Amino acid sequence: MYEDKIRETERLIEQQNEWRSRCINLIASENVMSRRARAHAGSDFAHRYAEGHPGERYYRGTSFIDTIENTLKSNLKMLFECTHSEVRPISGTNANEAVFSRLINHNNPVMVNSTPGGGHISHHKIGSVGKFTKNIIDFPITADGYHIDVDKTKDLIHAVKPALIVFGKSLFLFPEPVRELADVCVENKANIVYDAAHVLGLIAGKQFQSPLEEGAHLVTASTHKTFFGSQRGLVLSNVDSAFWRKIDRGAFPGSSSNHHLNTLAQLAICTYEVMEFGQQYARDVIANAKALAEALDKQGFDVGAKEFGYTESHQVAVNVNKFNGGEEVSINLEMNDIVLNMNLLPHEPLRNATHPDGIRIGVQEMTRFGMGKQEMEKIAELMKECVIDKKNVKEEVNRFRSAFQDVKYSFDSQAGS
Ligand SMILES: Cc1ncc(COP(=O)(O)O)c(C=O)c1O
């Protein structure tokens, strides 16, 4: 009875696979897995449960996932030089919930990056933080909009004595002043969480700041943006075991029950790829982001943070107000198979969220397909032809992308076909 419907769904999945392989994908929060990691999406683990910790499960039948999970946790501790790793949150938001639910008591003051300043929805009043407190204070930012104002923030921490400081954001061009603010946080008994959802792969590759070493108590993250893993979340820390026990309970049963064992096993494979190729990958991603920013600037775009060298991460922010704003520009680009998202920029009010001035670009996925500086210049040229000259560049985009189909920084070539 549903045969037609199933076939239609299968067709849509195939169309998605085929279409995205023709696109220049520049969404800053996405990436692709290697062929070897992706192949395990359909393993038996996709059907199983394993609540609890390896060796202490509430379910039977978990011996293989126990070994995989233990090894993954050890590898992450080695990679990030920390004593605790929690891998059960099934997304970055679940990781944040695990932490926020244990560290924020009713209506405690909490400091975060504002939404126009790049903060993630889970840090705000309609997201996870907002479930535990309404007392949410935005960091003061500097005139360029992309940096926290350290002196003003120090004064504010002394004045309001926040229980929690949340660094990290979704529009994330430069490192956060963790080291600069760590002492004043300790003095005022504020815990520091660093949300590394976007930059986890750059931290793993040692090309961005090291938040734990600089003074953060906890790092939360997604595992599928610059860290090119399966879609999951994690928490890392060096806190004492009493503190860590609270986070452990926050992860399970606080914010998850079953922890999606198939994607966990895939993450174990992806983490080996990061261990082997992560440093070179992170270096290449940042070099590509800088190259694309410079090329877009030369092509006539208003690229953010020029006076600071545009970016030190995988992202580039562009003000496209003079081309009718981020919504129209992102739609036009998508019609030409260049996929990215519209984004609020730091100078904008929150009410602009659906019609913002900005677009946000991430180069981490195209870097993984092997693109370098020359290709970044080509992407800038295609974007200029599409957005400024109003030309149709779809065929050219598809032709250009066809040469970049294999996932690099992986062990795929050793797997046979
Ligand atoms: C800073 C930040 N934190 C958390 C998240 C949420 O991650 P997830 O989508 O894995 O729940 C995101 C998502 O993009 C993010 O940008």
The ligand as an SDF file (V2000), in Angstrom:
LIG
                    3D

 16 16  0  0  0  0  0  0  0  0999 V2000
   27.6420   27.6860   19.1950 C   0  0  0  0  0  0  0  0  0  0  0  0
   26.7190   26.5260   18.9690 C   0  0  0  0  0  0  0  0  0  0  0  0
   26.3840   25.7550   20.0070 N   0  0  0  0  0  0  0  0  0  0  0  0
   25.5770   24.7070   19.8780 C   0  0  0  0  0  0  0  0  0  0  0  0
   25.0500   24.3670   18.6480 C   0  0  0  0  0  0  0  0  0  0  0  0
   24.0780   23.2410   18.5610 C   0  0  0  0  0  0  0  0  0  0  0  0
   24.6230   22.1290   18.0410 O   0  0  0  0  0  0  0  0  0  0  0  0
   23.7020   20.9390   17.4900 P   0  0  0  0  0  0  0  0  0  0  0  0
   23.1300   21.4440   16.2270 O   0  0  0  0  0  0  0  0  0  0  0  0
   24.6930   19.8450   17.3840 O   0  0  0  0  0  0  0  0  0  0  0  0
   22.6530   20.6840   18.5300 O   0  0  0  0  0  0  0  0  0  0  0  0
   25.3730   25.1230   17.5210 C   0  0  0  0  0  0  0  0  0  0  0  0
   24.8220   24.7460   16.2030 C   0  0  0  0  0  0  0  0  0  0  0  0
   25.1520   25.1880   15.1650 O   0  0  0  0  0  0  0  0  0  0  0  0
   26.2140   26.2460   17.6840 C   0  0  0  0  0  0  0  0  0  0  0  0
   26.5280   27.0400   16.6600 O   0  0  0  0  0  0  0  0  0  0  0  0
  1  2  1  0
  2  3  1  0
  2 15  2  0
  3  4  2  0
  4  5  1  0
  5  6  1  0
  5 12  2  0
  6  7  1  0
  7  8  1  0
  8  9  2  0
  8 10  1  0
  8 11  1  0
 12 13  1  0
 12 15  1  0
 13 14  2  0
 15 16  1  0
M  END
$$$$
